[in-house]
Amino acid sequence: MNTPEKVSTGGLQAIRSKADRMVEALEKGMKVPWKGLRPDLLLHKGAIGMDGKPTYVVEDPVRGAHFELGEVDVQLFLCLVTENDLKAVVGKLLRTTSLRPSVDDILDFLKMLQREKLAILPPELSINTAAIRESKQPTLLKKILKSYLFLKIPLLRPEGLLNAVYPWLSPLWSKPFLFLYAVLGVAGLIFVSQQIELYSHTVSHLFTPRGAFTFMICLSVLKTMHEFGHALAARHQGLYVRRMGMAFMVFMPIMYTDVTDAWKLPSRKGRMYIGAAGILVEICVAAISLFFWSVLPDGLLRSIMFYMSGASMVSTVLVNLNPLMRFDGYYILMDYLRISNLRTRSMEMFKYYRRRLLVDWQGPKPEEHPWEQGLVFFGLFTLIYRFMIFFSITLTIYHVVFKVLGVILVAMQIIMMLILPVAMEVFILLKSRKYLGNRWRVLASGTAFALIIGLLFAPLPTFEKLPAFFLFQDVAELKAPEQGRLVADLPEVGAPVQKGDLLLRLQDERAEQELQRVIYDLEQTEAILKNTVGGGVQGAYRKWLIAERRRLTVEAEKTRQGLSHLEIRSPISGRVLAINETLRKGSYVHKKGHLLTVGDDRGLEIRAYAYENIYRELRGKPVGEGRVFFRDLETGVLKGKFRELLDFPASEFPNDTLFDYAGGPILSNTTPRGGVRPRDAYYPIIFSVAEVPGYIRHGTPCAVRIVTDDTSIMEDAIRWVWRGLASEGFV
């Protein structure tokens, strides 16, 4: 035992000398004196890492937290476990291992232990004091802002309940039952495929109040089963389930189960089994529900089977299997790839490459990893998806629940996801400016950043695209004054006409017969008058005949005038624009039925329709030139000169092509008489155009793009907030 010491005396002295120097540097770098590790910490052997080396897990039994250590880290940790004095720790590390870590590496490890409350702290200090607060510790403001993004409320300590129900429910995961679920699922898919139209049409019931309420009840039951699937799977692995409760992601409630003790399992397959248990429960529920939906008769039970199958499939595919949020899919992927803290590490790698791109960052890489590019893309997609999900939930709250709450949430989203990260990144770059690389790249990135900030406040033109019609200025739509029969074909479209030209004539047989009767009566009255003397007894009769002749004359003239109205003449000079294609010679038309349209093609205009809020912005302001776009690819962009903004909303359009049921952008309502009118107020804006291709017809739909106002993005945001507050009566 003494021989090796004598042989290595010089080496031991060198180790002691190096240990003394390292301890002196460590004591200077430590803001809080080192007092050793907490004695209640537990060390477990973890799963095999991605590099094929074993990992170890440190358990904090007080907080229920777990920390994974590599093969190198655990040797330093074991030295800290057996020795409290830093000098003894460093000396043992250098003497008993081949590790030669730098002072910075050891210092970072010790600070991490203190920051994560794994080390003993002096009585006069607290982990929250400024002496040991690191940049990774969130401030009070950040904690408050983060609490609305994701807030957990523990509701249940389920250990007793799990122990009671586990013996009764464990057979449900036996091989016979799993085989039964598979058979029912395959049979259900086959049966549903034969009734796929009925199943898909049933989805429309989800949008009714009763259907939505039933769906939410079924979804709540399904999620409870999902979480108990995780808990029972953990219980099957012999783990302690600490708590179950409700979490709120931007005030959207979701259930959760705390199975962090799964980190203690030495096999990643066991952790994947626990992570996938909830999904497997939902898949089994979907299989059973699909089968019974296809075989049950119509009724309440069949409806419940539909809702359960739909809820399980939608929840599994869109939520649980998605690895971009910290749900089941994320933890399954993390264990499958054997990359612990996948999102945190991918975000750090994304930040590093982002800095490399923007400022040619020369600082140390977060880690050396064989899948660096995969981590970068995963971090990028996670960031984008998280931003989209949170803002979608926030906008839903704004439009559906409460606008003021939505405005507050949007402001908090902008602060948490844009302002604070950008400000923190700028602060880190300035603090670590020694790592900045190429000056020209730094200058270009800084200039681009300044321009982006400037664009937020710079007034920019706001473009609006308005639905419109191409019209002739002088247009007459000719309708049948009375019912009648066409005595000739309608003129062709495009035929030239002059004012007063006879275009067509209607024949009213009843009116013609009435005229003939009146003329016959008038002739008979005239003949009797000639043979009647004025004096004596016949004098009074003669006076009556004169009055009757006067009446018949008036009636004949009135009937002739009515028949003359059946002659349709052109009120203007121009050409025929459109005809009623359903009418032919001999066709009968009803009163006020459309016959044809004539117009003067020498005066052209574009009539656009502005929504009410756009009208308020344009009223009293000069409107510039409008650019006219047609749907066809042949017609180029035309320039329209503003002529007039009407102060009364349009009640009818030249045709129905701009209404929603015809594929247009304007929502429609049905009038009591069966007609169609705009649901909202649209104000006509008239533009003059010089020349239009001859193939463009009167009433052709088009669009006009105009500049409404020069406003900045910040000004638009303030207006949006103001409208939201005003709509709820707060201002």
ABEGO torsion letter per residue (X at the ends): XAAAAAAAAAAAAAAAAAAAAAAAAAAAABABBBAEBBAABBBBBBBBBAAGBBBBBBBBAAAGBBBBBBAAAAAAAAAAAABABAAAAAAAAAAABABBBBAAAAAAAAAAAAAAGABBBBAABBAABAAABBAABBBAAAAAAAAAABBBBBABBAAAAAAAAAAAAAAAABAAAAAAAAAAAAAAAAAAAAAAAAAAAAAAAAABAAAAAAAAAAAAAAAAAAAAAAAAAAAAAGBBBABBBBBBBGGBBBBBBBAAAAAABABAAAAAAAAAAAAAAAAAAAAAAAAAAAABBBEAAAAAAAAAAAAAAAAAAAAAABAABBBAAAAAAAAAAGBBGAAAAAAAAAAAAAAAAAAGBABBBABBBAAAAAAAAAAAAAAAAAAAAAAAAAAAAAAAABAAAAAAAAAAAAAAAAAAAAAAAAAAAAAAAAABBBAAAAAAAAAAAAAAAAAAABBBBBBBBBBBBBBBABBBBBBBABBEBBABBBBBBGBBBBBGBBABBBBBAAAAAAAAAAAAAAAAAAAAAAABBABEAAAAAAAAAAAAAAAAAAAAAAAAAAAAAABBBBABBEBBABBBAABBBGBBBBBGBBABBBBBAABBBBBBBBBAAAAAAABGBBBBBBBBBBABAABBBBBBBBABBBABBBABBABAAABAAAGBABBBBBBAAGBBBBABBBBBBBBBBABBBAABBBGBBBBBBBBABBBBAAAAAAAAAAAAAAAAGAX
